[in-house]
């Protein structure tokens, strides 16, 4: 067994007990529904996700925010397209409900004709009003780095953000990524603090690491992350576990991915988890289907 082709973990209840929340537009590789970001607010589920077509047909053409009473059956409420942001493609959004009751949608935007990414913010009093909120750039990136796919958390004192950051020094290797940590007093103006997690050479995550969720729990804080060993595994990352290891950093737990699709090439990524009253947790994630497309799935498991 090599680092580039690890044995996929047994999917267990993440497949056998899961339900499909959103299917892709058509059954082809490169057609995706996924990149979920979930919130449970006053008994109502809210789910933001990304829709994508194959390269040459639109790529990430939109972000959607949907509503549900049961966490499984969702109805779209707001949809925003890539043209609204002047973007070539959109990636995973981050949906946030602030302590004062406002809604924020952090949107990952690809700059046309480049490998550059930035993150824009929509903010409104209601989810419905996100449809007309003015976008402002909160993570501009630079000529050397492209941030995207943020995970945003409030710890009671300040905001934390973890983003996948892609180096742009080599135009043929911009798929490389690390997870970088930033903090903010308001969730708008961010200060980068350092690398939270980088891949380990010679292992399943050597090419890149991308946080998909962070659970703040004091000394037991942990994160799920997407990892890949090679450039060829781009878009088919599997899910690993990282545990908090000091003020800024995390360390990978175990020597391989924890979650993978049973269908080659075994992608299971962008996993998010939300605690449910009563002690359970609902998981949302994007996974590879037998036809090569990606669907958005959910499963309710004991916490």
C-alpha positions in Angstrom: 0.0 0.0 0.0 1.4 3.4 -1.0 0.8 6.9 0.2 -0.9 7.8 -3.1 -3.3 4.9 -3.0 -4.3 4.2 0.6 -7.0 1.6 1.3 -10.2 3.5 1.7 -11.7 3.2 5.2 -14.9 1.2 5.5 -17.7 3.8 5.0 -20.0 2.2 7.6 -23.0 4.3 8.6 -21.7 7.3 6.6 -22.9 5.3 3.6 -25.4 2.7 4.8 -27.4 5.0 7.1 -27.0 8.3 5.1 -29.6 10.1 3.0 -28.9 12.1 -0.1 -29.8 15.8 0.4 -28.9 17.3 -3.0 -28.0 15.4 -6.2 -25.8 16.9 -9.0 -27.4 18.2 -12.2 -26.3 15.2 -14.2 -24.5 11.9 -13.7 -21.0 12.8 -14.9 -17.6 13.3 -13.3 -17.1 17.0 -12.6 -20.8 17.5 -11.9 -21.1 18.1 -8.1 -23.5 19.1 -5.4 -21.6 19.6 -2.2 -19.3 21.8 -0.1 -21.9 22.0 2.7 -21.9 24.5 5.6 -24.7 23.9 8.1 -26.5 25.8 11.0 -29.2 24.7 13.4 -31.0 27.8 14.7 -34.1 27.7 16.9 -35.0 24.3 15.6 -34.6 25.1 11.9 -31.8 23.7 9.7 -30.0 26.0 7.3 -27.6 24.6 4.7 -25.3 26.4 2.3 -23.7 24.5 -0.6 -22.0 24.7 -3.9 -23.2 23.5 -7.3 -20.8 22.7 -10.1 -20.7 21.6 -13.7 -17.7 20.0 -15.5 -14.7 22.1 -16.6 -15.7 24.0 -19.7 -19.4 24.0 -18.8 -19.4 26.5 -15.9 -17.4 24.9 -13.1 -18.8 26.3 -9.7 -21.8 28.2 -11.1 -23.6 28.9 -7.8 -24.1 28.8 -4.1 -27.4 28.0 -2.5 -28.8 28.4 1.0 -31.7 26.1 1.8 -34.0 25.5 4.8 -35.3 22.3 6.5 -37.3 21.2 9.5 -35.7 17.8 9.7 -32.1 18.2 8.5 -32.7 15.9 5.5 -35.3 17.5 3.2 -34.2 21.0 2.2 -36.0 23.7 0.1 -33.8 26.4 -1.5 -34.3 29.9 -0.2 -31.5 31.9 -1.8 -29.2 31.2 -4.8 -26.3 33.4 -5.8 -24.4 32.9 -9.1 -20.8 33.4 -10.0 -21.6 36.4 -12.2 -22.7 38.4 -9.2 -19.2 38.3 -7.9 -17.4 38.6 -11.3 -16.0 35.2 -10.6 -15.0 32.4 -13.0 -16.1 29.8 -10.4 -17.5 29.6 -6.8 -16.4 27.1 -4.2 -17.6 26.0 -0.8 -19.5 28.8 1.1 -19.4 29.3 4.8 -22.8 30.1 6.5 -22.7 31.9 9.8 -25.4 33.0 12.3 -23.8 35.8 14.4 -24.4 36.2 18.2 -26.6 39.3 17.4 -28.8 37.3 15.0 -27.5 38.4 11.7 -26.6 36.1 8.8 -23.3 35.9 6.9 -22.3 34.0 3.8 -18.6 33.9 3.0 -18.2 33.1 -0.7 -15.0 31.7 -2.3 -14.5 33.4 -5.7 -12.1 32.5 -8.5 -10.5 35.4 -10.4 -11.2 34.9 -14.1 -8.2 33.8 -16.2 -6.0 33.2 -13.1 -5.3 30.7 -10.4 -6.1 33.3 -7.8 -9.0 33.1 -5.3 -10.5 35.5 -2.8 -13.3 35.4 -0.2 -16.3 37.8 -0.4 -18.9 38.4 2.4 -22.6 38.9 2.1 -24.4 40.0 5.3 -28.1 40.6 6.1 -30.7 40.5 8.8 -32.4 37.4 7.3 -31.3 34.6 5.0 -33.7 35.8 2.4 -32.0 39.2 2.4 -28.7 37.7 1.5 -30.1 37.6 -2.1 -29.6 41.4 -2.4 -26.8 42.1 0.1 -23.8 43.9 -1.2 -20.7 41.8 -1.5 -17.4 43.0 0.1 -14.0 41.3 -0.1 -12.7 40.1 3.3 -9.9 37.8 2.2 -8.3 39.4 -0.9 -5.4 37.0 -1.3 -2.4 38.2 -3.1 -0.1 37.6 -6.1 1.5 34.7 -4.2 -1.4 33.2 -2.2 -5.0 32.2 -2.9 -7.4 31.7 0.1 -10.7 29.8 -0.2 -13.1 27.5 1.6 -13.2 29.3 4.9 -14.5 27.7 8.2 -15.6 30.5 10.5 -16.3 30.1 14.3 -17.1 32.5 17.2 -15.5 31.4 20.5 -17.3 33.9 22.7 -14.5 36.5 22.6 -13.3 36.7 19.0 -13.9 35.2 15.6 -11.7 32.4 14.1 -11.3 31.5 10.5 -9.4 28.6 8.9 -8.9 28.7 5.1 -7.2 26.6 2.6 -4.4 28.7 1.1 -2.9 27.7 -2.2 0.7 29.0 -3.1 0.9 30.6 -6.6 4.6 30.5 -7.0 4.4 27.5 -9.4 1.5 27.8 -12.0 1.6 24.1 -12.5 1.2 23.2 -8.8 -1.4 25.6 -7.5 -3.4 22.6 -6.1 -1.0 22.4 -3.2 -2.6 23.8 0.0 -2.2 24.3 3.7 -4.8 25.3 6.3 -4.1 28.8 7.6 -5.6 30.4 10.8 -6.8 34.0 11.2 -8.6 35.9 13.9 -10.9 38.9 13.9 -12.8 41.1 16.4 -15.8 41.5 14.0 -15.6 38.6 11.4 -14.8 41.1 8.7 -11.2 42.3 9.2 -8.9 39.4 9.6 -5.3 39.0 10.9 -3.4 35.8 9.8 -1.9 33.9 12.7 0.0 31.1 11.1 -0.4 27.6 9.7 -2.9 25.4 11.5 -2.1 22.2 9.6 0.1 21.2 6.7 0.5 17.8 5.0 3.0 15.2 6.1 5.5 14.2 3.4 5.2 10.7 2.2 1.7 10.2 3.6 -1.9 10.3 2.3 -2.2 14.1 2.9 1.3 15.1 1.6 -0.1 17.3 -1.2 -2.5 19.3 0.8 -4.8 19.8 3.8 -8.0 21.8 4.0 -10.1 22.1 7.2 -13.8 21.3 6.6 -15.1 21.8 10.1 -13.8 22.9 13.5 -15.4 22.0 16.9 -14.3 24.4 19.6 -14.2 22.4 22.9 -11.3 23.9 25.0 -8.4 21.5 25.2 -10.4 18.9 23.2 -10.9 21.1 20.2 -10.7 19.1 17.0 -11.2 19.4 13.2 -12.0 17.4 10.2 -9.9 18.0 7.1 -9.6 17.1 3.5 -6.3 15.6 2.4 -4.6 14.3 -0.8 -1.3 12.7 -1.6 -0.9 13.8 -5.2 -2.1 16.4 -7.7 -4.0 13.6 -9.4 -6.2 13.2 -6.3 -7.4 16.8 -6.6 -11.2 17.0 -6.3 -11.3 13.5 -4.7 -9.9 14.2 -1.2 -10.7 12.0 1.7 -11.4 13.1 5.3 -9.0 13.0 8.2 -9.1 14.0 11.8 -6.9 16.6 13.4 -6.7 17.5 17.1 -5.7 20.8 18.7 -2.0 21.0 19.5 -1.2 24.4 21.0 -2.3 27.9 20.6 -2.4 28.0 16.8 -1.7 24.5 15.5 -3.3 21.1 15.0 -1.8 17.7 14.4 -3.2 14.9 12.3 -4.6 12.0 14.4 -3.8 8.6 13.0 -1.9 7.6 9.9 -4.6 7.7 7.2 -8.0 9.0 6.3 -11.0 8.3 8.5 -13.7 8.6 5.9 -13.9 7.8 2.2 -16.6 7.0 -0.3 -16.8 3.3 -1.2 -16.9 4.3 -4.9 -13.6 5.0 -6.7 -11.8 7.3 -6.5 -13.2 7.4 -3.0 -13.7 11.1 -2.5 -15.5 12.1 0.7 -14.8 15.8 1.6 -16.1 19.1 3.0 -17.6 17.3 6.0 -19.4 19.5 8.5 -21.0 18.4 11.8 -23.6 20.1 14.0 -24.6 19.0 17.5 -28.3 18.2 17.9 -30.1 18.6 21.2 -30.3 15.3 23.0 -26.7 14.3 22.3 -26.6 13.3 18.6 -24.7 15.0 15.8 -25.8 15.5 12.2 -23.1 15.3 9.5 -23.1 16.7 6.0 -20.6 15.9 3.4 -19.8 15.6 -0.3 -19.1 12.2 -1.7 -18.3 10.4 -4.9 -21.0 8.3 -6.5 -20.6 5.2 -8.7 -20.9 7.3 -11.8 -18.2 9.7 -10.7 -20.4 12.6 -9.9 -20.6 14.0 -6.4 -23.7 14.3 -4.2 -24.4 16.0 -0.9 -25.3 13.5 1.9 -26.2 13.6 5.6 -26.3 11.1 8.4 -27.4 11.4 12.1 -25.1 9.7 14.5 -24.5 9.5 18.3 -22.1 12.3 19.2 
